[in-house]
């Protein structure tokens, strides 16, 4: 075991300034209004720029707050309204998930960034495989929540903002749900994760269907993965750290942090496909990630890595999927295995290592 410190370590600083001058800030914001059609509203735009600059200069990150209320260490501490609303949605989702009378719910993730409504001009093979899985899940009477991550590239204003790695300062500084966003001072708003956290919480099982992009997970999937770090040990009470005070978070962690696993016990299945390399490695990494969050791997058939049109032209890759009936059936089996595992878990199936003490806790 590592030696316990008797005091909180020093908070390290010195990475350099990132503040913009007024001129640079306004120039950067004007880039959002480059279309000549905005010239007709030049006067109004100047007023907007003035307000935006003042909000940035004064760092008005969370201008709308209210007292935390009951259930928090400091009920009078003002927390961002957006965070409290997301927390309430998560709690409602968890209540639905825990209701034994509710249907089996599967969060089905299409993790390709490709969408026929934008530059590629053609749907992804991932989306087609997702549709095959969805059909089986419906046949198995599961309630399916289809999460198509290609909306990050194809839908106006849809975004997942990057993780800032608060957890690496101290685990309690990483809040469940994430409190880094929205940051109104920085224009970091419209964060999709505020909707996705409750969707994960509501699920009894998760099925991820993904391609390989340059030996790795697509960026749209990796963004979501990173932002789910708060589900694995995240602090559900930001009043204990007065939101983002690193010294308080360090003291709290060193006093003995219990690392709550907010999504533990949900089942998972993985389908990874590639065209030349990387499928097996990505399947393993995704399995490790989900297992590390204490999700439960479904049966042997539920983790799959395959190649489509191996070293063949991309132009005919959809034809390769048409011809690969074995892969199509393997995807169906992965969905069936997931539903079977969900049923067993909801009936009280215990994992064989559930009572083992972890000799190397986080």
ROPAMI-209452 format. One record per residue (C-alpha): x, y, z; residue in three letters. Coordinates in Angstrom, 3 decimals. Each point is the difference from the previous one (the first is absolute). Layout:
N
+----------+----------+----------+------+
:       c1 :       c2 :       c3 : guba :
+----------+----------+----------+------+
:        X :        Y :        Z :  Ala :
...
+----------+----------+----------+------+
This chain:
362
+----------+----------+----------+------+
:       c1 :       c2 :       c3 : guba :
+----------+----------+----------+------+
:    0.000 :    0.000 :    0.000 :  Unk :
:    1.292 :    3.517 :   -0.736 :  Unk :
:    1.108 :    2.087 :    2.926 :  Unk :
:   -2.777 :    2.307 :    1.163 :  Unk :
:    0.824 :    3.695 :    0.219 :  Unk :
:   -0.943 :    1.849 :    3.160 :  Unk :
:   -0.724 :    3.207 :   -1.927 :  Unk :
:   -1.256 :    0.913 :   -3.423 :  Unk :
:    2.761 :    0.363 :   -2.596 :  Unk :
:    0.729 :    3.321 :   -1.658 :  Unk :
:   -2.216 :    1.004 :   -2.895 :  Unk :
:    2.420 :    0.409 :   -2.911 :  Unk :
:   -0.297 :    3.044 :   -2.263 :  Unk :
:    1.972 :    1.537 :   -2.855 :  Unk :
:   -1.316 :   -1.282 :   -3.331 :  Unk :
:   -0.256 :    3.470 :   -1.485 :  Unk :
:   -2.715 :    2.510 :   -0.739 :  Unk :
:   -2.824 :   -0.562 :   -2.481 :  Unk :
:   -1.954 :    3.228 :    0.432 :  Unk :
:   -0.859 :    1.835 :   -3.205 :  Unk :
:    0.186 :    3.719 :   -0.542 :  Unk :
:   -3.239 :    1.758 :   -0.776 :  Unk :
:    1.016 :    0.385 :   -3.632 :  Unk :
:    0.889 :   -3.671 :   -0.416 :  Unk :
:   -3.128 :   -1.136 :    1.838 :  Unk :
:   -2.291 :    2.089 :   -2.203 :  Unk :
:    1.815 :   -1.083 :   -3.166 :  Unk :
:   -0.425 :   -3.639 :    0.934 :  Unk :
:   -3.687 :    0.438 :    0.836 :  Unk :
:   -0.615 :    1.889 :   -3.250 :  Unk :
:    1.157 :   -3.085 :   -1.896 :  Unk :
:   -3.303 :   -1.610 :    0.993 :  Unk :
:   -1.785 :    2.723 :   -1.987 :  Unk :
:    2.126 :   -0.034 :   -3.147 :  Unk :
:   -2.921 :   -0.491 :   -2.366 :  Unk :
:   -0.680 :    3.344 :   -1.776 :  Unk :
:   -3.672 :   -0.302 :    0.942 :  Unk :
:    0.924 :    1.049 :    3.552 :  Unk :
:    1.135 :    3.416 :   -1.266 :  Unk :
:   -3.615 :    1.162 :    0.118 :  Unk :
:    0.132 :   -0.406 :    3.792 :  Unk :
:    3.383 :    1.644 :    0.589 :  Unk :
:   -1.269 :    2.298 :    2.752 :  Unk :
:   -1.640 :   -2.817 :    1.930 :  Unk :
:    3.087 :   -2.153 :   -0.442 :  Unk :
:    2.216 :    2.662 :    1.564 :  Unk :
:   -2.278 :    0.045 :    3.044 :  Unk :
:    0.193 :   -3.784 :    0.278 :  Unk :
:    3.798 :    0.161 :   -0.240 :  Unk :
:    0.101 :    2.519 :    2.840 :  Unk :
:   -2.109 :   -2.194 :    2.289 :  Unk :
:    1.948 :   -3.131 :   -0.916 :  Unk :
:    3.323 :    1.740 :    0.707 :  Unk :
:   -1.172 :    1.162 :    3.427 :  Unk :
:   -1.220 :   -3.510 :    0.864 :  Unk :
:    3.351 :   -1.436 :   -1.085 :  Unk :
:    2.066 :    2.660 :    1.782 :  Unk :
:   -1.993 :   -0.422 :    3.232 :  Unk :
:    0.017 :   -3.801 :   -0.464 :  Unk :
:   -3.721 :   -0.506 :    0.468 :  Unk :
:    0.187 :   -3.787 :   -0.289 :  Unk :
:   -3.272 :   -0.847 :    1.762 :  Unk :
:   -2.107 :    3.154 :    0.273 :  Unk :
:   -3.157 :   -1.878 :    0.999 :  Unk :
:    0.232 :   -1.755 :    3.359 :  Unk :
:   -2.179 :   -1.044 :    2.890 :  Unk :
:    0.576 :   -1.496 :    3.434 :  Unk :
:    0.907 :   -3.668 :   -0.117 :  Unk :
:   -2.735 :   -1.009 :    2.452 :  Unk :
:   -0.477 :   -3.197 :    1.967 :  Unk :
:    2.261 :   -2.942 :   -0.650 :  Unk :
:    3.191 :    2.045 :   -0.304 :  Unk :
:    2.747 :    0.570 :    2.556 :  Unk :
:   -0.603 :    3.754 :   -0.275 :  Unk :
:   -3.691 :    0.541 :   -0.881 :  Unk :
:    0.508 :    3.774 :   -0.248 :  Unk :
:    2.827 :   -0.136 :   -2.522 :  Unk :
:   -1.181 :    1.344 :   -3.390 :  Unk :
:    0.406 :   -2.527 :   -2.824 :  Unk :
:   -0.544 :    0.557 :   -3.736 :  Unk :
:   -3.611 :   -0.473 :   -1.019 :  Unk :
:    1.036 :   -2.082 :   -3.017 :  Unk :
:    1.923 :   -2.443 :    2.195 :  Unk :
:   -2.902 :   -0.387 :    2.422 :  Unk :
:   -2.389 :   -0.645 :   -2.882 :  Unk :
:    2.253 :   -2.691 :   -1.485 :  Unk :
:    0.373 :   -1.612 :    3.422 :  Unk :
:   -3.781 :   -0.129 :    0.375 :  Unk :
:   -0.320 :   -1.641 :   -3.433 :  Unk :
:    2.611 :   -2.611 :    0.965 :  Unk :
:   -1.800 :   -0.780 :    3.241 :  Unk :
:   -3.276 :   -0.417 :   -1.883 :  Unk :
:    1.700 :   -2.261 :   -2.549 :  Unk :
:    1.571 :   -2.122 :    2.725 :  Unk :
:   -3.379 :   -0.397 :    1.662 :  Unk :
:   -1.479 :   -1.277 :   -3.270 :  Unk :
:    2.949 :   -2.320 :   -0.471 :  Unk :
:   -0.445 :   -1.456 :    3.508 :  Unk :
:   -3.741 :   -0.591 :   -0.446 :  Unk :
:   -0.442 :   -3.794 :   -0.346 :  Unk :
:   -3.196 :    0.541 :   -2.001 :  Unk :
:    1.760 :    2.040 :   -2.679 :  Unk :
:    0.991 :   -1.559 :   -3.334 :  Unk :
:    3.587 :   -0.940 :   -0.764 :  Unk :
:    1.659 :    3.139 :   -1.317 :  Unk :
:    2.956 :   -0.066 :   -2.370 :  Unk :
:    2.070 :    3.024 :   -0.942 :  Unk :
:    1.065 :   -0.873 :   -3.551 :  Unk :
:    2.942 :    2.141 :   -1.103 :  Unk :
:    0.862 :    0.570 :   -3.670 :  Unk :
:    3.551 :    1.316 :    0.355 :  Unk :
:    0.854 :    0.968 :   -3.559 :  Unk :
:    0.486 :    3.678 :   -0.824 :  Unk :
:   -1.233 :   -0.624 :   -3.552 :  Unk :
:   -3.458 :    1.180 :   -1.023 :  Unk :
:   -1.641 :    0.135 :   -3.413 :  Unk :
:   -1.429 :    3.443 :    0.803 :  Unk :
:    3.442 :    1.625 :   -0.060 :  Unk :
:    3.322 :   -0.194 :   -1.904 :  Unk :
:    0.320 :   -3.809 :   -0.381 :  Unk :
:   -3.299 :   -0.113 :   -1.906 :  Unk :
:   -0.600 :   -3.613 :    1.025 :  Unk :
:   -1.071 :   -1.713 :    3.197 :  Unk :
:    2.526 :   -1.930 :    2.049 :  Unk :
:    0.239 :   -3.776 :    0.147 :  Unk :
:   -0.073 :    0.483 :    3.762 :  Unk :
:   -3.477 :    1.475 :   -0.260 :  Unk :
:   -1.161 :   -2.986 :   -2.037 :  Unk :
:    1.400 :   -2.416 :    2.589 :  Unk :
:   -1.712 :    2.041 :    2.703 :  Unk :
:   -3.308 :   -0.393 :   -1.821 :  Unk :
:    0.497 :   -3.775 :   -0.087 :  Unk :
:    0.598 :    0.000 :    3.760 :  Unk :
:   -2.992 :    2.272 :    0.627 :  Unk :
:   -2.331 :   -2.325 :   -1.886 :  Unk :
:    1.036 :   -2.946 :    2.193 :  Unk :
:   -0.258 :    2.028 :    3.194 :  Unk :
:   -3.557 :    0.956 :   -0.920 :  Unk :
:   -0.784 :   -3.643 :   -0.699 :  Unk :
:    1.313 :   -0.798 :    3.476 :  Unk :
:   -2.418 :    2.627 :    1.381 :  Unk :
:    2.732 :    2.339 :    1.182 :  Unk :
:   -0.570 :    3.754 :    0.037 :  Unk :
:    2.722 :    1.418 :   -2.238 :  Unk :
:    1.536 :    3.451 :    0.364 :  Unk :
:    1.978 :    0.540 :   -3.217 :  Unk :
:    2.892 :    2.418 :    0.478 :  Unk :
:    1.426 :    0.972 :   -3.397 :  Unk :
:    3.266 :    1.818 :    0.687 :  Unk :
:    0.243 :    1.105 :   -3.636 :  Unk :
:   -2.333 :    2.830 :    1.013 :  Unk :
:    3.133 :    1.674 :    1.355 :  Unk :
:    1.123 :    0.507 :   -3.594 :  Unk :
:   -3.352 :    0.356 :   -1.730 :  Unk :
:   -2.325 :    1.928 :    2.336 :  Unk :
:    0.328 :    3.745 :    0.509 :  Unk :
:    1.278 :    0.987 :    3.439 :  Unk :
:    0.336 :   -3.584 :    1.247 :  Unk :
:    3.222 :   -0.502 :    1.922 :  Unk :
:    1.708 :   -1.855 :    2.822 :  Unk :
:    2.586 :    2.244 :    1.582 :  Unk :
:    3.342 :   -1.598 :    0.987 :  Unk :
:    0.851 :   -1.274 :    3.457 :  Unk :
:    2.264 :    2.373 :    1.964 :  Unk :
:    1.472 :   -2.845 :    2.117 :  Unk :
:   -1.054 :    1.397 :    3.383 :  Unk :
:    0.306 :   -3.561 :    1.295 :  Unk :
:    3.793 :    0.202 :   -0.380 :  Unk :
:    0.088 :    2.913 :    2.443 :  Unk :
:   -2.071 :   -1.997 :    2.505 :  Unk :
:   -2.898 :   -2.396 :   -0.483 :  Unk :
:   -2.523 :    2.075 :    2.035 :  Unk :
:    0.603 :    2.946 :   -2.333 :  Unk :
:   -1.677 :   -2.066 :   -2.741 :  Unk :
:   -3.731 :    0.308 :    0.667 :  Unk :
:   -2.861 :   -2.342 :   -0.918 :  Unk :
:   -1.364 :    1.336 :   -2.275 :  Unk :
:    2.808 :    2.121 :   -1.430 :  Unk :
:   -0.048 :    3.604 :    1.211 :  Unk :
:    2.623 :    1.373 :   -2.424 :  Unk :
:   -2.694 :    0.961 :   -2.477 :  Unk :
:   -1.814 :    2.064 :   -0.972 :  Unk :
:    2.561 :    2.775 :    0.316 :  Unk :
:   -1.833 :    3.081 :   -1.188 :  Unk :
:    3.055 :    2.249 :    0.337 :  Unk :
:    1.899 :   -2.139 :   -2.503 :  Unk :
:   -2.929 :   -0.646 :   -2.317 :  Unk :
:    0.214 :   -3.714 :    0.853 :  Unk :
:   -3.696 :   -0.827 :   -0.099 :  Unk :
:   -2.410 :   -2.457 :   -1.654 :  Unk :
:    1.842 :   -2.953 :    1.538 :  Unk :
:   -1.792 :   -3.213 :   -1.019 :  Unk :
:    1.259 :   -1.855 :    3.071 :  Unk :
:   -2.677 :    1.645 :    2.131 :  Unk :
:   -2.467 :   -2.128 :   -1.969 :  Unk :
:    2.201 :   -3.075 :   -0.323 :  Unk :
:    0.718 :   -0.518 :    3.698 :  Unk :
:   -3.690 :   -0.725 :    0.749 :  Unk :
:   -0.212 :   -2.272 :   -3.045 :  Unk :
:    2.878 :   -2.106 :    1.321 :  Unk :
:   -1.540 :   -0.025 :    3.474 :  Unk :
:   -3.352 :   -1.218 :   -1.342 :  Unk :
:    1.522 :   -2.977 :   -1.837 :  Unk :
:    0.163 :   -3.589 :    1.248 :  Unk :
:    2.483 :   -0.777 :   -2.752 :  Unk :
:    2.179 :    1.781 :   -2.532 :  Unk :
:    0.913 :   -1.230 :   -3.476 :  Unk :
:    2.734 :    1.900 :   -1.849 :  Unk :
:    0.383 :   -0.505 :   -3.744 :  Unk :
:    3.070 :    1.774 :   -1.329 :  Unk :
:    2.458 :    0.163 :   -2.872 :  Unk :
:    3.775 :    0.327 :    0.386 :  Unk :
:    1.463 :    3.409 :   -0.851 :  Unk :
:    3.800 :   -0.074 :   -0.327 :  Unk :
:    0.386 :   -2.892 :    2.465 :  Unk :
:   -2.133 :    1.781 :    2.594 :  Unk :
:   -3.546 :    0.879 :    0.988 :  Unk :
:   -1.682 :    2.688 :   -2.137 :  Unk :
:    0.327 :    3.434 :    1.568 :  Unk :
:   -3.776 :    0.243 :    0.478 :  Unk :
:    0.124 :   -3.119 :    2.201 :  Unk :
:    3.166 :    1.013 :    1.818 :  Unk :
:   -1.515 :    3.347 :    0.957 :  Unk :
:   -2.874 :   -1.781 :    1.722 :  Unk :
:    2.308 :   -2.556 :    1.603 :  Unk :
:    2.202 :    2.691 :    1.544 :  Unk :
:   -2.970 :    1.918 :    1.344 :  Unk :
:   -1.307 :   -3.158 :    1.680 :  Unk :
:    2.999 :   -0.030 :    2.341 :  Unk :
:   -2.219 :    1.705 :    2.565 :  Unk :
:   -2.205 :   -3.114 :    0.042 :  Unk :
:    2.915 :   -1.953 :    1.447 :  Unk :
:    0.813 :    1.564 :    3.356 :  Unk :
:   -1.445 :    3.443 :   -0.639 :  Unk :
:   -1.050 :    2.243 :    2.864 :  Unk :
:   -3.804 :    0.373 :    0.187 :  Unk :
:    0.263 :    3.010 :    2.337 :  Unk :
:    1.789 :    3.053 :   -1.471 :  Unk :
:   -0.624 :    1.950 :    3.201 :  Unk :
:    2.761 :   -2.066 :    1.663 :  Unk :
:    2.534 :    1.538 :   -2.387 :  Unk :
:   -1.805 :    3.345 :   -0.360 :  Unk :
:   -0.252 :   -0.937 :   -3.657 :  Unk :
:    3.592 :    0.147 :   -1.332 :  Unk :
:    2.373 :    0.611 :    2.929 :  Unk :
:    2.915 :   -2.418 :   -0.542 :  Unk :
:    1.382 :    0.313 :    3.536 :  Unk :
:   -3.330 :   -1.094 :    1.505 :  Unk :
:   -0.232 :   -2.901 :   -2.461 :  Unk :
:    3.512 :   -1.198 :    0.835 :  Unk :
:   -0.769 :    0.041 :    3.726 :  Unk :
:   -3.217 :   -1.903 :   -0.594 :  Unk :
:    1.694 :   -2.674 :   -2.094 :  Unk :
:    2.825 :   -0.509 :    2.478 :  Unk :
:   -2.461 :   -0.350 :    2.868 :  Unk :
:   -1.263 :   -3.180 :   -1.700 :  Unk :
:   -2.061 :    0.196 :   -3.178 :  Unk :
:   -2.483 :   -2.848 :   -0.581 :  Unk :
:   -0.156 :    0.197 :   -3.819 :  Unk :
:   -3.730 :   -0.477 :   -0.620 :  Unk :
:   -0.700 :   -2.009 :   -3.171 :  Unk :
:   -3.049 :    1.781 :   -1.350 :  Unk :
:   -0.652 :   -2.360 :   -2.944 :  Unk :
:    1.091 :   -3.274 :    1.567 :  Unk :
:   -2.015 :   -3.148 :   -0.686 :  Unk :
:   -1.205 :    0.855 :   -3.477 :  Unk :
:    0.742 :   -2.558 :   -2.723 :  Unk :
:    1.949 :    0.746 :   -3.157 :  Unk :
:    0.643 :   -1.312 :   -3.500 :  Unk :
:    2.528 :    1.207 :   -2.569 :  Unk :
:    0.160 :   -0.300 :   -3.792 :  Unk :
:    3.119 :    1.401 :   -1.692 :  Unk :
:    0.614 :   -0.094 :   -3.736 :  Unk :
:    2.966 :    1.134 :   -2.067 :  Unk :
:    1.338 :   -0.199 :   -3.526 :  Unk :
:    3.664 :   -0.870 :    0.531 :  Unk :
:    1.264 :    0.177 :    3.600 :  Unk :
:   -0.805 :    0.926 :    3.597 :  Unk :
:   -3.346 :   -1.691 :    0.597 :  Unk :
:    1.197 :   -2.464 :    2.626 :  Unk :
:    1.936 :    2.638 :    1.933 :  Unk :
:   -2.957 :    2.397 :    0.061 :  Unk :
:   -2.368 :   -2.755 :    1.117 :  Unk :
:    2.336 :   -0.811 :    2.870 :  Unk :
:    0.399 :    3.627 :    1.023 :  Unk :
:   -3.742 :    0.590 :    0.031 :  Unk :
:   -0.541 :   -3.157 :    2.031 :  Unk :
:    2.667 :    1.063 :    2.498 :  Unk :
:   -1.522 :    3.461 :    0.282 :  Unk :
:   -3.515 :   -1.257 :    0.684 :  Unk :
:    1.214 :   -2.710 :    2.382 :  Unk :
:    2.060 :    2.569 :    1.890 :  Unk :
:   -3.224 :    1.928 :    0.636 :  Unk :
:   -1.406 :   -3.267 :    1.429 :  Unk :
:   -2.394 :   -0.628 :   -2.857 :  Unk :
:   -0.591 :   -3.697 :   -0.634 :  Unk :
:    1.131 :   -1.704 :   -3.195 :  Unk :
:   -2.769 :   -1.946 :   -1.705 :  Unk :
:    0.685 :   -3.486 :   -1.385 :  Unk :
:    2.778 :   -1.155 :   -2.316 :  Unk :
:   -1.947 :    0.968 :   -3.119 :  Unk :
:   -0.461 :    3.588 :    1.210 :  Unk :
:    3.542 :    1.237 :   -0.689 :  Unk :
:    0.810 :   -0.055 :   -3.675 :  Unk :
:    2.744 :    1.332 :   -2.291 :  Unk :
:   -0.125 :   -0.600 :   -3.729 :  Unk :
:    1.219 :    1.417 :   -3.322 :  Unk :
:   -2.146 :    1.093 :   -2.909 :  Unk :
:    1.442 :    0.061 :   -3.498 :  Unk :
:    3.453 :   -0.796 :    1.349 :  Unk :
:    2.486 :    2.113 :   -1.988 :  Unk :
:   -2.638 :    0.465 :   -2.685 :  Unk :
:   -1.173 :    3.339 :   -1.494 :  Unk :
:   -2.035 :    2.213 :    2.297 :  Unk :
:   -2.358 :    0.622 :   -2.899 :  Unk :
:   -1.324 :   -3.567 :    0.202 :  Unk :
:    0.043 :   -0.409 :    3.789 :  Unk :
:   -3.792 :    0.134 :    0.300 :  Unk :
:   -0.168 :   -2.835 :   -2.519 :  Unk :
:    2.384 :   -1.939 :    2.240 :  Unk :
:   -2.421 :    0.464 :    2.882 :  Unk :
:   -2.876 :   -1.189 :   -2.183 :  Unk :
:    1.912 :   -3.200 :   -0.701 :  Unk :
:    1.220 :   -0.668 :    3.540 :  Unk :
:   -3.045 :   -1.798 :    1.355 :  Unk :
:    2.107 :   -1.574 :    2.759 :  Unk :
:    0.893 :    3.410 :    1.433 :  Unk :
:   -3.615 :    1.089 :   -0.119 :  Unk :
:   -0.995 :   -3.053 :    2.022 :  Unk :
:    2.859 :    0.540 :    2.430 :  Unk :
:   -1.321 :    3.497 :    0.691 :  Unk :
:   -3.433 :   -1.479 :    0.624 :  Unk :
:    1.520 :   -2.489 :    2.420 :  Unk :
:    1.830 :    2.778 :    1.836 :  Unk :
:   -3.328 :    1.777 :    0.514 :  Unk :
:   -1.675 :   -3.229 :    1.151 :  Unk :
:    2.835 :   -0.695 :    2.431 :  Unk :
:   -0.320 :    3.494 :    1.452 :  Unk :
:   -3.749 :   -0.360 :    0.589 :  Unk :
:    0.540 :   -3.403 :    1.608 :  Unk :
:    2.613 :    1.433 :    2.366 :  Unk :
:   -2.232 :    2.941 :    0.902 :  Unk :
:   -2.775 :   -2.428 :    0.898 :  Unk :
:    2.306 :   -2.055 :    2.207 :  Unk :
:    1.361 :    3.078 :    1.775 :  Unk :
:   -3.470 :    1.385 :    0.651 :  Unk :
:   -0.984 :   -3.348 :    1.516 :  Unk :
:    2.830 :    0.289 :    2.493 :  Unk :
:    2.903 :   -1.788 :   -1.678 :  Unk :
:    3.154 :    0.667 :    1.985 :  Unk :
:    3.429 :    0.294 :   -1.561 :  Unk :
:    2.458 :   -2.671 :    1.094 :  Unk :
:    2.534 :    2.582 :    1.188 :  Unk :
:   -2.504 :    2.440 :    1.462 :  Unk :
:    1.081 :   -0.508 :    3.621 :  Unk :
:    3.741 :    0.009 :   -0.637 :  Unk :
:    1.927 :    2.822 :    1.640 :  Unk :
:    2.020 :    2.113 :   -2.420 :  Unk :
:    3.642 :   -0.037 :    1.120 :  Unk :
:    0.734 :    2.999 :   -2.209 :  Unk :
:   -2.935 :    2.385 :    0.395 :  Unk :
:   -0.033 :    3.282 :   -1.871 :  Unk :
+----------+----------+----------+------+
